C-alpha cells in the first residue's frame, strides 16, 4: 500500500484502492486462515508512530471486516474501543478512514446489546461530533457511516433522536454540494429505521423547516431535487399524519413535476423521466404515510 511520498496522487489512490480490494478478496477466500499472518502486522501498524502507517492499518481492518468476521470476534471489543478513540485523532485522514472502518463493524456493534453502553452509544455520540467536523472529508465519511449504523441499529436509535436530529439539522447549515446529498441519505435512512417514532411535534419542528427551506430554493429542473424528494418520501412514510401540514405543497409540486415531464415530448427533445420517477415515489410515500382518507382529502383540491 503506497502512503505519502512524491507519488502522483491519482496513481497513489489507485494503488491504495486496489491493495485494499486485494486484501478484501484474500480475506473472503481464506477467511480466518490469514489472521495468524495478518494480526501481528496489523498490531504493529495500528500502534505505529507514523500516522500514515496507522491510517493504512485502520483501512486494512475495514477491508477484512466481512471475510474475517468470525476470527476477529474475540478481538472486536478491544478493536472497537480503539477505533472509537481514533475518531478523535488530530489527522483528518485518520478520522475519515476510521469512520468507514467502524461502519464495516456496525452490525456487530448494533447487535451487541449486552454491551450497548460500551459500543453503540459512544460510537453514535462520536460519529455525530464528526458529522460536524471542520474537515469536509471527515463530514462525508461520518455521515455515511452514521447512515450505515442507522440501518443496523434501527429502533435502538429512538432514545437519542433529539440529539441526532439536532446534529443533522445543524449540518444543514454547514454542508454544501456532495455532502448535502449524503446528509439527505442519512436523514432518509433515519426515517426508514425508526419509522413512526419520528412522528412527534418537537421532532417534526426540528426536522422539517430546513428541508422545506431547501425544497423552496430548488428549481423544478435542478438535479439536486432528486435526493431531497427521496428523503422526503421516507419522512412522509415515517411521519404519517404528522406530515399533513406539508402535504398540500408537496403533493402539488409532485403533480407539476409529472406534468412537466409528460409535456416535454417533442421530436427534438426527450423528457427527463427521472424527475417523474422520484415525484411518483414521493406520492407513493405520501399515500403510505397518510392513509387513504387523509391522502384523498388533500389530493381532492388538485383533481376537482
Buried (B, 14 or more C-beta within 10 A) or exposed (E): BBBEEEEEEEEBEEBBEEBBEEBBEBBEEBBBBBBEEBBEEBEEBBEBEEBBBBBBBBBBBBBBBBBBBEBBEEBBBEBBEBBBEBBEBEBBBBBBBBBBBBBBBBBBBBEBEEEBEBBBBBBBBBBBBBBBBEBBBBBBBBBBBBBBBBBBBBEBBBEBBEEBBEBBBBBBEBBEEEBBBBBBBBBBBBBBBBBBBBBBEEBBEBBBEBBBEBBEEBEEEEEBBBBBBBBBBBBBBBBBEBBBEBBEEBBBBBBEBBEBBEEEEEEEEEBEEEBBBBBBBBBBBBBBBBEEEBBEEBBEEEEE
